[in-house]
């Protein structure tokens, strides 16, 4: 983004030096460059968001798998022991 702004400043300076119709062309050129910079920033944000969302999805899937494993262990190992203890108490 810094390079884009530097390029825009250089382009504006060039237009000011080489064009007699700066007041007519400069706003159009600046608007075009600002729109290009905006598009690049949006794309960069989208890519960062996508990377972060992929991490979240992987992490949440890992947590879900751990919860399923814990639930299975509770049913297979803990519940029978609780039932045995309950029967022994009665």
C-alpha positions in Angstrom: 0.0 0.0 0.0 2.9 2.4 0.7 4.3 1.7 -2.7 0.9 2.5 -4.3 0.7 5.8 -2.5 4.3 6.6 -3.5 3.5 5.8 -7.1 0.4 7.9 -6.9 2.4 10.9 -5.6 5.0 10.4 -8.3 2.3 10.2 -11.0 0.6 13.4 -9.6 4.0 15.2 -9.6 4.6 14.1 -13.2 1.2 15.3 -14.3 1.8 18.7 -12.6 5.1 19.0 -14.4 4.1 17.8 -17.9 0.5 18.7 -18.3 -1.1 22.1 -18.8 -4.6 20.7 -18.1 -3.8 19.4 -14.6 -7.0 20.7 -13.2 -8.9 18.5 -15.7 -6.9 15.3 -15.7 -5.6 15.2 -12.1 -8.9 14.4 -10.4 -9.6 11.6 -12.9 -6.1 10.1 -12.5 -6.2 10.4 -8.7 -9.7 8.8 -8.5 -8.5 5.9 -10.8 -5.4 5.3 -8.6 -7.4 5.5 -5.4 -9.8 3.0 -6.7 -6.9 0.7 -7.7 -5.4 1.1 -4.2 -8.8 0.4 -2.6 -9.1 -2.8 -4.7 -5.7 -4.0 -3.7 -6.3 -3.3 0.0 -9.7 -5.1 -0.1 -8.0 -8.1 -1.8 -5.3 -8.2 0.9 -7.9 -8.0 3.6 -9.8 -10.8 2.0 -6.7 -13.0 1.8 -5.8 -12.3 5.5 -9.4 -13.0 6.6 -9.4 -16.3 4.6 -6.1 -17.4 6.3 -7.5 -16.6 9.7 -10.9 -18.3 9.0 -9.1 -21.4 7.8 -7.2 -21.5 11.1 -10.4 -21.1 13.1 -12.1 -23.9 11.1 -9.1 -26.2 11.7 -9.0 -25.3 15.4 -12.8 -25.8 15.9 -12.7 -29.1 14.1 -9.9 -30.2 16.4 -11.9 -29.2 19.5 -15.0 -31.0 18.1 -12.9 -34.2 17.7 -11.6 -33.9 21.3 -15.1 -33.4 22.7 -16.3 -36.5 20.7 -13.4 -38.5 22.1 -14.1 -37.3 25.6 -17.8 -38.2 25.3 -16.9 -41.7 24.0 -14.4 -42.2 26.9 -17.1 -41.1 29.4 -19.6 -43.6 28.0 -17.1 -46.5 27.7 -15.0 -46.0 30.9 -16.7 -43.8 33.4 -20.4 -44.7 33.1 -19.9 -48.4 33.7 -17.8 -47.6 36.9 -20.5 -45.3 38.2 -23.2 -47.9 37.6 -21.0 -50.5 39.4 -20.5 -48.2 42.3 -24.2 -47.4 42.5 -25.1 -51.1 42.4 -22.5 -51.8 45.1 -24.0 -49.1 47.4 -27.5 -50.5 47.1 
